[in-house]
Structures are given as structure tokens and as C-alpha cells.
Amino acid sequence: MIVSKLPNVGTTIFTTMSSLAVQHNAINLGQGFPDFPMSVELIALVNEAMQNGFNQYTHMNGYIPLREAIAEKVEFLYQNQINPDTQITVTPGGTYALYTALTTILQPGDEVIVFEPAYDSYIPAIELNGAKAITIQLTFPDYKIDWTEVKKRISENTRAIMINSPHNPTGAVLSATDIEQLRAIVKDTQIIILSDEVYEHLIFDGY
């Protein structure tokens, strides 16, 4: 008999929203569905690479020139130097990256603080690793984090705090003050900050 490790995971909100959009012939803003064709130039480049035999295994941490390009991008945009050999791992997608990070740091009994509403892969990934998600609700209209509540929810088992800015699905953006408060909370602790920055370039002016 197969026993699920995630018995309480049902239909995701994305499946529900997609179904409702089809039912009501509505524009689905609940998920990132591109409404434009793939770039002809990109298709040509992929085809050229495969024709030239560029389809074999690469380095375990990702294609080295790609890691170097990512390091250059981070330095250019954020003036932060990172080592492409020791500080970058390339994964086939953001959800895979999140799971890889969580399974690397978590042990059974650990706790991870998660702000809800949240991307629906966070909590299952935490629970699959035998850890527990400690949820803190973000509230309308600004969906700001209550850092006093965060301090209250931290325990000796807290292993990580997951942040997401711009936040999915509310769009809230962490301010410099938010970052300073988070930094103060984790200072002199072993708590890891896991930052989901999948929407780093989808941000309104003024933030």
C-alpha cells in the first residue's frame, strides 16, 4: 500500500483559478501564462545548439558560462560580488530551486516561517522534508509583515524564514525597513533566510 507523505494536499488554487477562468471566459490573472508566441530567435538558437550536439550532461552545479553570466548580472544590478563556482547552483525552474534549497537545510522537526497567502509549493516542500511550516497571515489592504509577530513565532526549532518580494500572490514589496527588521531578527542566530525572487524584475516604479 502506498501512503502519501502529503495527505492533505488537494486541488491547488491555480487549478481552481484556471477552471473558473475557462468557465466564465475570463482573463486569468492567477498564474503566469504567456499570451505571446516564443521568440523566433530563441527557437533558432536552441535548434542550432542541439544540431551542434549541445545536448549532453553539464556540470552538476550548472553550465559554467551560465553561472558566470549570472554572477555578472548580480554584480551589475546589485553591486554584490558572488562566486560562480561556490555560490551559484542552476536548476530547471524556480520550484525545483526552492525544493533543493529546503531539502538541503531541513531536518525532521525543524520549523520554517512562511507568510500566507503563499505560493502553494512552499508548504508541501517543507513537509516532505519532515519539517513544519509556521504560517503568519498577511492581511488586506497592504499585506505588510508584522515583524513583532515574527519574533513571537520564532522558536529553538526555527531553521528558516521564507520571504518573497514582490510577493506572490499579493504583489506586496518588502521595503528597506522590512529588510533591516528581518536582519535584526536573525542576527546572531543560525536561522537561514530563503528569498524567492522569481518576480525581481516585475515591479512598479517607486519601489
N, C-alpha and C positions, 0 to 999 in steps of 0.2 A: 504494500500500500504506500502510495506517495503522499506525504504530508507537507503541505505548503508552509514555507517559512514566513509567508505574508498572508495569513488567512483573512485579514481584514481589508485587504486592498480590493476595491471593486472597480466600477467603471470610472475612468478618470474624468475630470472636469473638461478636458479637451475633447474627449469623445462626445460628451454631453453637449458642449457648445457647437461642435460641428454638426451634430444631428439636428439641433434646433435651427441652425443657420440654413440647412437644407430644407427643413420642414417649412420655414417661413420665408424662404427665398431672400434671406438677409445677407448682408456683408459680414463675414466672420472676422471680428477683430480679436478673437480669443486666442489666436495662435498665429505663428509666423509663416503663413502660406504665401510664397512669392506669387504675384499675379502677372509676371512677365516671363518671356522665354529666356532660356540660358544663353549667355553671351556666345555669339558665333566664334569670336576669337578664342574664348576659353575652350570650347569644344575642339577647335582646330589644334590648340596647344596640347590638350590631353591626347588627342588622336596621334599627334606627332610623337609624343613621348612614348606611347605604347608601341607604335610602329618601330621605334628605335630601341625597343627592348627594355624600356624603363618600367619594368613591372615585377621586379624581384623584391626579396626581403630587404629592408633597410635597417639601420641601427635601431637597437631596442628603444632608445630614447627619442627616436625620430630622425628624419633626414637631416644631416648635419648642416647643409646650407640653409635649410628652412629654420633651424634653431638659431643660426647666426643672424638671419634676417629678422626673426622675432626679437632677439636681443637688441638689434639696431633700432627697431621700431620703438621699443620701450625706452631706450635712451633718448631718441629723438623727441618723443611725445611727453615723456615724464621726467627726463633728466635723471634717470635711475639706471645705473650700470648693473647688469646681471650677467652671470657666466653661462654661455650657451651649453657648455659641457656638463655643468653640475647643477644648474638651476632651472633648466627647461626640459619638460617632457611633452612630446607631441602625442595627442590621442585622436582617434577618429570621431570627434564630436565632443560637445560640452558635457552631456550627461555621462559619457564614458569617463571624462576627466574628473568629474565630481565623484563618481563611484571609486575610481582609482585612488583619489586623494583620501577618501573616507576609509577605504579598506586598508590603506597604508598606516593610518594613525590610530584606528579604533581597536579596542579590546572589549570583550564582553563585560558589561557593567558600566562602561563609560557613558557619559551624557553629552549631548550636543544641543546647544541652544539654537532654535530655529524660529524665525519670525513669520507668523502667518497673517494673511494668506501667503502661500509659498508655492514655488514650482513643485509639482507633485511627485518628482523623483527624489526629493531630498529625504523625506522620512523613510520610505522603503529602503533606500540605500543605507541609512543609519541602522535600521532594524535588521537588515540582512547580515550586518556585522556584529550582531549581539548587543548593540548599544541602544540607548533610549533617547528619543527626541524630547527635549523640554521646550514646549511651544509657548511663545509670547505673542499675544494678539496685537496687530496693528489696527488702529481704528480710524474711521472716516472723521473729518474730511482730509486730513493731511498725511495720515499713515506714518507719523513720526515714531521713532523708537523711544520708549520710556526707559532711559538708562538706569533710573533708580530701581525699576522692576528687574532689569537685567542683573544688577548687583544682588538683589534678593534671591534670584533663581540660581545663582552660581553655587556649586557645592564642591566637595572634595573630589567628586567624580566627573566634574566638568572637564571635558577634553578639548572641545572646540566650540566656537561661535561662528555660525554661518551668516554672512551678510551678502546682500545682492543689491547693487546700485548701478544704474537705475533698477528699481525693484520690479520684479515680475510677480503679480500682475498689476500692481497699483501705479507704477511709474514714479514713485517717490524716490528722491535722490538724497543720498547722505551728504550732509554739509561738513565743512572743516571742523565745526564744533562737535558734530557727531563722531568724527574720527578721533578727535582729541579725547572725548569721553571714553570711547572704546579702548583707546591706547592706555588710558589711566586704569581702566578696569583690569586689563590683562598684564599690566606691568608687574614684574617680579613673580609671575605665575608661569605654569607650564601650559597654559591654555593657548591653543592654536586658532588663529583667525583664518577661516576658509572663505575667500572672497570670490563670488560668482560674478564675473564682469562681462558676461556674454553680450550685454547691451551697452558696452562702454562708449560706443560711437553714436548711439541713438539717444541723443539728449538735447533738450531745448536750450536755446541761448540763455545766458544768465546763470547757468549752473556750472 
